[in-house]
Amino acid sequence: MSERQKEGLDYGVKTPFVYASVLLENGRAFGKLGATFFQCPYDTFQWVSAGPTTTVGGYEPPRGPDDPMVLLLMHSPMTDPKGTLTAREQLRLGRHKIYATPFADYEAEIRSQLQGLMGAQGFNHEKDIRAITVNRIPHGYAYPYLALDDPEWEKGQAPHEIGRAQFGRISIANSDSEAIPLMDAAFDAAWRAVEEQT
Ligand SMILES: Cc1cc2nc3c(=O)[nH]c(=O)nc-3n(C[C@H](O)[C@H](O)[C@H](O)COP(=O)(O)OP(=O)(O)OC[C@H]3O[C@@H](n4cnc5c(N)ncnc54)[C@H](O)[C@@H]3O)c2cc1C
């Protein structure tokens, strides 16, 4: 494989993030906030939302504020607030930050953040939190080019296009090869790879 193709494959850096689920004793304090989704850009968990209202495998969403409820929190590690690093460098550092952060630190952040958000509504994190799960996703979304750091490549010259070129009997699928972090991109890539081989 040429060095150019290797560099193309190496270019994209996966976006790391953390999803936490927090089971609450009840939804009374959260219900008093009057919204189901909060963006908290200066907090560790930038998103706080009510869990999806899914009924699956014996799990049922709450029917009222007295029922237990699940909150879904998303954390995207910020590593360079002054902005001296490229996004790809920050994503790499963010991944290491996720690996190096123990559960106890996430738990402390979650307790403090939720207390700040709902304390005035009567929330007491010591009594009202029943369980916390923290899902670390250090290799998360495929890298989408960012106008701040990446040039506008001519068609066919972007790193993911050079990297995904058929290599003998090997065809390269996956969402990285489309530089789009979505499921439909993975489908398109799989279709292309199979077409190449057939
Ligand atoms: C938390 C999260 C939420 C998301 N939400 C959405 C959403 O709401 N909508 C959306 O469109 N997209 C979403 N995405 C993105 C979407 O899931 C991905 O774009 C898509 O799954 C990528 O598909 P893929 O085939 O490229 O890779 P993957 O789905 O990662 O598949 C790669 C497979 O290869 C296997 N594998 C790895 N190494 C080996 C090996 N050596 N041998 C054999 N098998 C191996 C892995 O186990 C895996 O099954 C989300 C992603 C994450 C992480």
The ligand as a Tripos MOL2 file, in Angstrom:
@<TRIPOS>MOLECULE
LIG
   53    58     1     0     0
SMALL
NO_CHARGES

@<TRIPOS>ATOM
      1 C1        -23.1490    5.9370   21.2410 C.3       1 LIG1
      2 C2        -23.3830    6.0780   19.7650 C.ar      1 LIG1
      3 C3        -24.5860    6.5730   19.3270 C.ar      1 LIG1
      4 C4        -24.8270    6.6750   17.9630 C.ar      1 LIG1
      5 N1        -26.0510    7.1530   17.5450 N.ar      1 LIG1
      6 C5        -26.3090    7.2070   16.2260 C.ar      1 LIG1
      7 C6        -27.5840    7.6280   15.7680 C.ar      1 LIG1
      8 O1        -28.4730    7.9550   16.5740 O.2       1 LIG1
      9 N2        -27.8120    7.6820   14.4290 N.ar      1 LIG1
     10 C7        -26.8450    7.3060   13.5030 C.ar      1 LIG1
     11 O2        -27.1170    7.3570   12.3040 O.2       1 LIG1
     12 N3        -25.6300    6.9090   13.9220 N.ar      1 LIG1
     13 C8        -25.3370    6.8470   15.2450 C.ar      1 LIG1
     14 N4        -24.1120    6.4360   15.6740 N.ar      1 LIG1
     15 C9        -23.1060    6.1270   14.6640 C.3       1 LIG1
     16 C10       -23.2870    4.7340   14.0860 C.3       1 LIG1
     17 O3        -23.4870    3.8220   15.1460 O.3       1 LIG1
     18 C11       -22.0120    4.3880   13.3170 C.3       1 LIG1
     19 O4        -21.8430    5.3560   12.2990 O.3       1 LIG1
     20 C12       -22.0920    3.0160   12.6770 C.3       1 LIG1
     21 O5        -22.3980    2.0190   13.6270 O.3       1 LIG1
     22 C13       -20.7280    2.7180   12.0710 C.3       1 LIG1
     23 O6        -20.8000    1.4650   11.4320 O.3       1 LIG1
     24 P1        -19.5000    0.7360   10.9770 P.3       1 LIG1
     25 O7        -19.9330   -0.4720   10.2330 O.co2     1 LIG1
     26 O8        -18.5950    1.7150   10.3300 O.co2     1 LIG1
     27 O9        -18.7510    0.3390   12.3320 O.3       1 LIG1
     28 P2        -19.2640   -0.5020   13.5860 P.3       1 LIG1
     29 O10       -20.7600   -0.4000   13.7290 O.co2     1 LIG1
     30 O11       -18.3940   -0.0260   14.7090 O.co2     1 LIG1
     31 O12       -18.9190   -1.9980   13.1950 O.3       1 LIG1
     32 C14       -17.6010   -2.4970   13.2190 C.3       1 LIG1
     33 C15       -17.6940   -3.9480   13.6350 C.3       1 LIG1
     34 O13       -16.4310   -4.5600   13.4500 O.3       1 LIG1
     35 C16       -16.1830   -5.4090   14.5520 C.3       1 LIG1
     36 N5        -14.7290   -5.6120   14.6310 N.ar      1 LIG1
     37 C17       -13.7690   -4.7360   15.0210 C.ar      1 LIG1
     38 N6        -12.5520   -5.2820   14.9310 N.ar      1 LIG1
     39 C18       -12.7310   -6.5420   14.4630 C.ar      1 LIG1
     40 C19       -11.8380   -7.6110   14.1500 C.ar      1 LIG1
     41 N7        -10.5210   -7.4760   14.2750 N.pl3     1 LIG1
     42 N8        -12.3910   -8.7550   13.6990 N.ar      1 LIG1
     43 C20       -13.7300   -8.9040   13.5250 C.ar      1 LIG1
     44 N9        -14.6310   -7.9090   13.8090 N.ar      1 LIG1
     45 C21       -14.1280   -6.7430   14.2780 C.ar      1 LIG1
     46 C22       -16.7650   -4.6420   15.7310 C.3       1 LIG1
     47 O14       -17.0440   -5.5050   16.8170 O.3       1 LIG1
     48 C23       -18.0600   -4.1030   15.1070 C.3       1 LIG1
     49 O15       -19.1530   -4.9880   15.2260 O.3       1 LIG1
     50 C24       -23.8330    6.3100   17.0240 C.ar      1 LIG1
     51 C25       -22.6120    5.8220   17.4880 C.ar      1 LIG1
     52 C26       -22.3820    5.6990   18.8420 C.ar      1 LIG1
     53 C27       -21.0450    5.1390   19.2930 C.3       1 LIG1
@<TRIPOS>BOND
     1     1     2 1
     2     2     3 ar
     3     2    52 ar
     4     3     4 ar
     5     4     5 ar
     6     4    50 ar
     7     5     6 ar
     8     6     7 ar
     9     6    13 1
    10     7     8 2
    11     7     9 ar
    12     9    10 ar
    13    10    11 2
    14    10    12 ar
    15    12    13 ar
    16    13    14 ar
    17    14    15 1
    18    14    50 ar
    19    15    16 1
    20    16    17 1
    21    16    18 1
    22    18    19 1
    23    18    20 1
    24    20    21 1
    25    20    22 1
    26    22    23 1
    27    23    24 1
    28    24    25 2
    29    24    26 1
    30    24    27 1
    31    27    28 1
    32    28    29 2
    33    28    30 1
    34    28    31 1
    35    31    32 1
    36    32    33 1
    37    33    34 1
    38    33    48 1
    39    34    35 1
    40    35    36 1
    41    35    46 1
    42    36    37 ar
    43    36    45 ar
    44    37    38 ar
    45    38    39 ar
    46    39    40 ar
    47    39    45 ar
    48    40    41 1
    49    40    42 ar
    50    42    43 ar
    51    43    44 ar
    52    44    45 ar
    53    46    47 1
    54    46    48 1
    55    48    49 1
    56    50    51 ar
    57    51    52 ar
    58    52    53 1
@<TRIPOS>SUBSTRUCTURE
     1 LIG1         1 GROUP 0 **** ****
